[in-house]
Amino acid sequence: MSEKLQIVTIDGPSGVGKSTVSRGLADRLGFVYLDTGAMYRAVAYGCREGGVDVEDEQAVGRFLQDLHIELLPPKRPDDDVRVFLGGQEISGFIRTPEMGMLASKVSALPVVRQKLTVMQQKMGRAGKIVAEGRDTGTVVFPQAAWKFYLDADPEERARRRINQLTLKGERVDEQEILAQIIKRDRDDSERTIAPLKAADDAVRIDASRLSAAEVIERMFSFIKGS
């Protein structure tokens, strides 16, 4: 059996709270937080801004040749990871439902997944990271020492997303948010390349009735007790 890597993976569907939990767990463990989803959003944003048709895999492949993504710690503890594309910060442009849907599209392209998987594996080579996404435990880091799959009801995830956007002062259509979440779940789960699913050895946690702090505590206790 291959040696386990000192890595925590947290996979799960959109809007389940992976980012908040991953940041908090990384802080508790003294690990680095790797937001793989932000990398796919960065590719989606770059394609849109560059006029690249995400249905044209060859065009996307050409765009990826000069791809340079950098993830930096947030300025404040509760903020998202800061994302830079080609040296320009794009953090404020990629955390939208629209960009999430476009990221789901580009993530289904083999050329994109291959490129970003290699980048993520390089980032995690030194270990001591908490990686969150949709295939971190199944594809990116299959030898991670600790794997979790975080889930919650679509309605609860929609409620949390609506609250998050409302707090930012954005107007939201509640039914549209729920429909987007359900569609993205289906698209991510049914894609041929690296579909969203729990690793066979992942610990599954239903966060529908749990706070982020409670989820973090469960994960932390499991890791320390293993």
C-alpha positions in Angstrom: 0.0 0.0 0.0 1.3 3.5 -0.9 2.2 5.8 1.8 -0.5 8.2 2.9 0.1 11.9 2.3 -0.4 14.4 5.1 -3.3 16.0 3.3 -7.0 16.5 4.1 -9.5 16.5 1.3 -13.0 17.9 1.6 -15.2 17.2 -1.4 -18.9 18.0 -1.9 -21.5 19.8 -4.0 -21.9 23.6 -4.5 -22.9 25.7 -1.6 -22.4 23.1 1.1 -19.9 25.3 3.0 -16.6 23.6 1.9 -14.7 26.9 1.8 -15.7 28.0 5.3 -15.0 24.6 6.8 -11.7 24.1 4.9 -10.4 27.5 6.0 -11.4 26.8 9.6 -10.0 23.3 9.7 -6.7 24.4 8.1 -6.4 27.0 10.8 -7.0 24.5 13.5 -4.4 22.1 12.0 -1.8 24.7 11.0 -2.2 23.5 7.4 -2.4 25.5 4.2 -5.8 25.8 2.6 -6.0 24.9 -1.2 -9.2 26.1 -2.9 -9.3 24.0 -6.1 -12.7 25.4 -7.0 -11.3 28.9 -7.2 -8.9 27.6 -9.9 -11.7 26.4 -12.1 -13.5 29.7 -11.6 -10.3 31.5 -12.6 -10.2 29.5 -15.9 -13.8 30.2 -16.5 -13.3 33.9 -15.9 -10.2 34.0 -18.1 -12.1 32.3 -21.0 -15.0 34.7 -20.7 -12.9 37.8 -20.6 -10.7 36.5 -23.4 -13.6 35.6 -25.6 -12.7 31.9 -25.6 -15.6 29.6 -26.4 -15.8 27.1 -23.6 -17.5 24.6 -25.9 -14.3 24.6 -28.1 -11.8 22.4 -26.2 -9.0 23.2 -28.6 -9.5 26.9 -28.1 -9.5 26.4 -24.3 -6.4 24.3 -24.6 -4.6 27.1 -26.3 -5.7 29.5 -23.6 -4.3 27.1 -20.9 -0.8 27.1 -22.5 0.0 30.5 -20.9 -2.1 30.0 -17.8 -0.7 31.3 -14.5 -2.9 31.1 -11.4 -1.8 32.2 -8.0 -3.7 31.6 -4.8 -2.8 33.8 -1.8 -4.1 33.9 1.8 -7.1 36.3 2.4 -6.5 39.7 4.0 -9.0 38.8 6.7 -9.6 35.4 8.3 -13.2 35.0 7.1 -12.6 36.1 3.5 -12.1 33.8 0.5 -8.7 32.9 -0.8 -7.3 35.7 -3.1 -7.1 34.6 -6.7 -4.7 36.1 -9.3 -4.8 35.3 -13.0 -1.8 36.4 -15.0 -0.7 38.6 -12.1 -4.1 40.4 -11.9 -6.4 39.9 -8.9 -9.8 38.6 -9.9 -11.1 37.5 -6.5 -14.1 39.8 -6.6 -15.2 38.6 -10.1 -15.3 34.9 -9.7 -17.5 34.3 -6.7 -20.8 34.7 -8.5 -23.5 32.1 -9.4 -22.9 32.8 -13.1 -19.1 32.1 -12.8 -19.9 28.9 -10.8 -22.1 27.6 -13.6 -19.4 28.5 -16.2 -16.7 26.8 -14.0 -18.8 23.7 -14.0 -18.7 23.7 -17.8 -15.0 24.2 -18.2 -14.3 21.6 -15.4 -15.9 18.9 -17.6 -13.2 19.4 -20.3 -10.4 16.8 -20.0 -7.7 19.4 -21.1 -8.7 21.7 -18.2 -8.9 18.9 -15.5 -5.5 17.5 -16.6 -3.9 21.0 -16.4 -5.3 22.0 -13.1 -4.9 18.5 -11.5 -1.1 18.7 -12.2 -1.0 22.2 -10.8 -2.8 21.2 -7.6 -0.7 18.1 -7.1 2.4 20.3 -7.3 0.9 22.7 -4.7 0.3 19.8 -2.4 3.6 18.0 -2.8 4.9 19.3 0.5 1.9 18.1 2.4 0.1 19.8 5.3 -2.7 21.1 3.2 -6.5 21.1 3.3 -7.8 20.8 -0.2 -11.4 21.3 -1.1 -13.3 20.7 -4.3 -15.2 18.0 -6.1 -12.5 15.4 -6.9 -9.7 16.1 -4.4 -10.1 12.8 -2.6 -10.9 10.7 -5.7 -8.5 12.1 -8.4 -6.2 14.9 -7.2 -5.0 13.4 -3.9 -6.2 9.7 -3.8 -3.5 9.0 -1.2 -4.6 11.7 1.2 -4.5 10.5 4.8 -7.9 12.0 5.7 -10.8 12.4 3.3 -14.2 13.9 3.9 -17.4 14.3 1.8 -19.6 17.2 2.9 -23.2 17.2 1.8 -26.4 19.1 2.6 -30.0 19.3 1.2 -30.2 21.5 -1.9 -32.8 23.7 -0.2 -30.5 24.3 2.8 -27.6 25.1 0.4 -29.8 27.5 -1.5 -30.8 29.2 1.7 -27.2 29.7 2.8 -26.2 31.0 -0.6 -29.1 33.5 -0.6 -28.2 34.7 2.8 -24.5 35.1 1.7 -25.5 37.1 -1.4 -28.0 39.2 0.6 -25.4 40.2 3.1 -23.3 41.4 0.2 -26.2 43.7 -0.8 -27.0 41.7 -3.9 -30.6 41.1 -5.2 -31.4 37.4 -5.6 -34.1 35.2 -7.1 -34.6 32.4 -4.6 -36.1 30.0 -7.1 -33.3 30.7 -9.6 -30.6 30.0 -7.0 -32.2 26.7 -6.1 -32.5 25.7 -9.7 -28.9 26.6 -10.4 -27.7 24.4 -7.4 -29.8 21.5 -8.6 -28.5 21.8 -12.2 -24.9 22.1 -11.1 -25.3 19.0 -8.9 -26.5 17.1 -11.9 -23.9 18.4 -14.2 -21.0 17.8 -11.8 -22.2 14.3 -10.9 -22.9 13.2 -14.5 -19.8 14.4 -16.3 -17.5 11.7 -17.7 -14.3 13.1 -16.3 -13.8 13.2 -12.5 -17.5 13.3 -11.6 -18.6 14.6 -8.2 -18.7 11.7 -5.8 -17.4 10.6 -2.4 -14.2 8.6 -2.3 -14.7 5.1 -1.1 -12.7 5.8 2.0 -14.1 9.2 2.7 -16.0 10.1 6.0 -19.4 11.4 4.9 -20.9 14.3 6.9 -24.4 15.7 6.4 -24.2 19.4 7.2 -27.9 20.2 6.7 -28.4 20.7 10.4 -24.8 21.5 11.5 -23.0 24.8 11.8 -19.6 25.2 10.2 -18.0 25.2 13.7 -19.7 21.8 14.4 -18.5 20.3 11.2 -14.9 21.6 11.8 -14.9 20.1 15.3 -16.1 16.7 13.9 -13.4 16.7 11.3 -10.7 17.9 13.7 -11.6 15.2 16.3 -11.5 12.5 13.7 -8.1 13.5 12.4 -6.6 13.8 15.9 -8.1 10.5 16.9 -6.9 8.6 13.8 
